[in-house]
Amino acid sequence: MKPLSRRLAGSSTFVAGAGLLLLIGAMALLGPWLYPQGPWSVVATPMTWPGADWSRPLGTDALGRDILAGLLHGARISLLIGGAATLVALCVGIAVGTLTGYLGGWVDDALMRLVDAVQTVPPFLLAIVVVLIVNPSVASIVGAIALISWPTVARLVRAEFMRLREADFVSACRLMGMSPLRIVLVQMLPNAIPPIVVSSSIMVASAILIESGLAFLGLGDPNVISWGTMVGMGRADFRAGSYLVIVPGLAIMLSVLALNLLGDGLNDALNTRLNA
């Protein structure tokens, strides 16, 4: 079998996704350096179309704020929320999935009923309710997205652990007197990592879309700008300047595309049956 690095380098989908994601990451890093005044400053004539003034290559909005500054600063917030929400969801989901998958019995029944209860509510509706109750902020949005995302991770990890707990190497570890905690952390969890890694890239993409939807509805953090915030602000002036919605919309589309390509490439590279 080829080494993982060679399999990843040979995957065109992974390379394309990683390249796009690196570009978006560079945008997020360059934002504060290129536009230290921030995205809210009025800098030029309102409603300047892209290309009309090369000092403002993507134009300005209805208040004269630079669209490119908003795009670069918005990349930081969109990626931050997507990454942080996914990290929290992974921590909760892996913990719950590990307990249910390894212990089984009444622990499995109780925790899976909790998972079922969370999943009975439409995810985006639940996110809206949580943000409205707590008040819109980066932290509340991260928490709301993590709340609707962790059950999927829990089910995935549970399925992997239920498969692995009957494996021969786990039985051998029990016969050797290895503690359950060590079996879970050292033997079983590393073998469950590949599907978790693949799903995490899709979860970041979903989190970016959910945050964009919340911001579009006016439920984003009012103190920061994200791509969803830009789309929401631009909709009122869409007839006069469609670029106000198209530019941040394209950024959202490309980021989601990059993460999905990355996930597909990781899935192909980590699939041992395809690479045997």
C-alpha positions in Angstrom: 0.0 0.0 0.0 1.2 3.5 -0.8 2.1 5.9 2.0 -0.8 8.2 3.0 1.2 11.3 1.8 1.6 9.8 -1.7 -2.1 8.8 -1.8 -3.1 12.4 -0.8 -0.7 13.9 -3.4 -2.1 11.7 -6.1 -5.7 12.6 -5.4 -6.8 15.4 -7.7 -9.8 16.2 -5.6 -7.7 16.5 -2.4 -5.1 18.7 -4.1 -7.8 21.0 -5.6 -9.7 21.2 -2.3 -6.5 21.9 -0.3 -5.4 24.5 -2.8 -8.7 26.4 -2.6 -8.7 26.1 1.2 -5.1 27.5 1.4 -6.2 30.4 -0.7 -9.1 31.2 1.6 -6.9 30.8 4.6 -4.4 33.3 3.1 -7.3 35.7 2.6 -8.2 35.4 6.2 -4.6 36.0 7.3 -4.0 39.0 5.0 -7.2 40.8 5.9 -5.9 42.7 9.0 -2.6 43.4 7.3 -4.0 44.8 4.1 -7.0 46.6 5.7 -6.0 47.5 9.3 -8.8 50.0 9.4 -11.3 47.1 9.4 -14.3 46.3 7.1 -16.7 49.0 8.5 -14.8 52.1 7.5 -16.4 54.4 4.8 -13.6 54.8 2.3 -15.0 55.7 -1.1 -18.1 56.7 -3.1 -21.1 54.4 -2.4 -22.1 51.8 -4.9 -18.9 51.8 -6.9 -19.1 48.7 -9.2 -16.2 46.2 -9.3 -13.6 47.4 -11.8 -14.7 51.0 -11.8 -12.0 52.1 -9.3 -8.9 49.8 -9.2 -8.1 51.1 -5.7 -11.3 49.3 -4.7 -11.2 46.3 -7.1 -14.4 44.7 -5.8 -16.3 48.0 -5.4 -18.0 49.5 -2.5 -21.4 49.0 -0.8 -24.3 51.4 -0.2 -22.4 53.2 2.5 -19.0 53.3 0.7 -17.4 50.5 2.5 -14.8 48.4 0.7 -16.2 45.0 -0.4 -12.7 43.5 -0.6 -12.0 44.5 3.0 -15.2 42.9 4.1 -14.4 39.8 2.1 -11.0 39.3 3.7 -12.1 40.1 7.2 -15.2 38.0 6.7 -13.1 35.0 5.8 -11.6 35.0 9.3 -15.0 35.0 11.0 -16.6 32.4 8.7 -13.6 30.0 9.0 -13.4 30.6 12.8 -17.0 29.8 13.4 -16.9 26.8 11.1 -13.8 25.4 12.7 -14.7 26.1 16.3 -18.2 24.7 16.0 -16.9 21.6 14.3 -14.3 21.1 17.1 -16.9 21.4 19.9 -19.2 19.1 18.0 -16.4 16.5 17.6 -15.5 16.6 21.2 -19.0 16.0 22.4 -19.9 13.6 19.7 -16.8 11.4 20.1 -17.3 11.3 23.9 -20.9 10.2 23.6 -20.3 7.8 20.7 -17.4 6.2 22.6 -19.5 5.6 25.7 -22.5 4.2 23.8 -20.4 2.1 21.4 -18.1 0.6 24.0 -20.4 0.2 27.0 -23.7 -0.6 25.3 -26.6 -1.6 27.6 -28.5 1.1 29.5 -25.8 3.7 28.8 -26.3 3.2 25.1 -30.1 3.3 25.4 -30.1 6.5 27.5 -27.6 8.5 25.4 -29.1 7.4 22.1 -32.5 8.6 23.3 -30.9 12.0 23.9 -29.4 11.9 20.4 -32.9 11.1 19.0 -34.4 13.9 20.9 -32.0 16.5 19.5 -32.4 15.2 16.0 -36.2 15.4 16.1 -36.0 19.2 15.8 -35.1 20.6 12.4 -31.4 21.6 12.8 -31.6 25.1 11.3 -34.7 25.9 13.3 -33.0 24.7 16.5 -30.0 26.9 15.7 -32.3 30.0 15.2 -34.0 29.3 18.6 -30.8 28.9 20.5 -29.2 32.1 19.0 -32.4 34.1 19.7 -32.5 32.9 23.3 -28.8 33.6 24.1 -28.5 36.7 21.8 -26.4 36.7 18.6 -22.6 36.5 19.2 -19.8 34.4 17.8 -19.9 32.2 20.9 -23.7 31.6 20.8 -23.5 30.9 17.1 -20.7 28.4 17.6 -22.6 26.8 20.4 -25.8 26.6 18.4 -24.1 25.0 15.4 -22.2 22.5 17.7 -25.5 21.6 19.3 -27.1 20.5 16.0 -24.0 18.8 14.7 -22.7 16.6 17.5 -25.5 13.9 17.2 -24.2 13.0 13.7 -20.7 12.5 15.1 -22.0 10.4 18.0 -23.8 8.0 15.7 -20.8 7.7 13.5 -18.4 7.0 16.4 -20.9 4.6 18.0 -21.1 2.5 14.8 -17.3 2.3 14.6 -16.9 1.3 18.2 -19.7 -1.3 18.0 -17.8 -2.8 15.1 -14.4 -2.6 16.8 -15.3 -3.9 20.2 -15.8 -7.4 18.8 -12.5 -7.4 16.9 -9.9 -9.9 17.7 -7.3 -7.3 18.7 -9.7 -5.8 21.3 -10.4 -9.3 22.7 -6.7 -9.9 23.0 -6.2 -6.6 24.9 -8.9 -7.7 27.4 -7.2 -11.0 27.9 -3.9 -9.3 28.5 -5.6 -7.3 31.4 -5.5 -3.9 29.6 -7.8 -1.4 31.3 -11.0 -0.4 29.4 -9.8 3.3 29.3 -6.5 2.2 27.7 -8.3 -0.1 25.2 -10.6 2.8 24.1 -7.9 5.5 23.9 -5.0 3.5 22.6 -6.5 0.7 20.5 -10.0 1.6 19.4 -10.1 5.4 19.0 -7.2 5.5 16.5 -8.9 2.9 14.3 -12.1 5.0 14.3 -10.3 8.3 13.3 -10.5 8.0 9.5 -14.2 8.3 9.1 -14.2 11.1 11.7 -11.6 13.1 9.8 -13.5 12.7 6.6 -16.8 13.8 8.2 -15.2 16.8 10.0 -14.4 18.6 6.7 -18.0 18.2 5.6 -19.1 19.5 9.1 -17.0 22.7 8.7 -18.6 23.3 5.3 -22.1 22.8 6.8 -21.2 25.1 9.7 -20.2 27.9 7.3 -23.5 27.5 5.5 -25.5 27.6 8.7 -23.7 30.6 10.0 -24.3 32.3 6.6 -28.0 31.5 6.9 -28.2 32.9 10.4 -26.3 36.1 9.4 -28.5 36.5 6.4 -31.5 36.5 8.7 -29.9 39.2 10.9 -28.9 36.7 13.6 -25.1 37.2 13.2 -22.8 38.9 15.6 -23.3 42.6 15.1 -19.8 43.4 16.1 -18.1 41.3 13.4 -18.5 40.8 9.7 -18.9 37.4 7.9 -19.7 36.5 4.4 -23.3 35.8 5.4 -23.5 39.2 7.0 -22.4 40.7 3.7 -25.0 38.8 1.7 -27.7 39.9 4.2 -26.6 43.6 4.0 -26.5 43.5 0.2 -29.9 42.0 -0.4 -31.6 45.4 0.1 -29.6 46.9 -2.7 -29.5 43.8 -5.0 -31.3 45.5 -7.9 -28.9 48.4 -7.9 -25.8 46.3 -7.2 -26.1 42.6 -7.6 -22.3 42.3 -6.9 -23.0 43.0 -3.2 -24.6 39.6 -2.9 -22.7 37.7 -5.7 -19.2 38.4 -4.4 -19.6 37.1 -0.8 -21.9 34.4 -2.2 -19.1 33.1 -4.4 -16.8 33.1 -1.5 -19.2 30.9 0.5 -19.7 28.6 -2.5 -15.9 28.2 -3.1 -15.2 27.5 0.6 -17.9 24.8 0.8 -16.6 23.4 -2.5 -13.1 23.3 -1.2 -14.1 21.5 2.0 -16.2 19.0 0.1 -13.4 18.2 -2.3 -11.0 17.9 0.7 -13.4 15.4 2.3 -13.7 13.4 -0.9 -10.0 13.3 -1.3 -9.5 12.2 2.3 -12.1 9.5 2.0 -10.4 8.1 -1.1 -6.9 8.2 0.5 -8.0 6.7 3.9 -10.2 4.0 2.4 -7.9 0.9 2.9 -10.1 -1.3 0.7 -9.6 1.0 -2.3 -5.9 1.3 -1.6 -5.0 -2.3 -0.7 
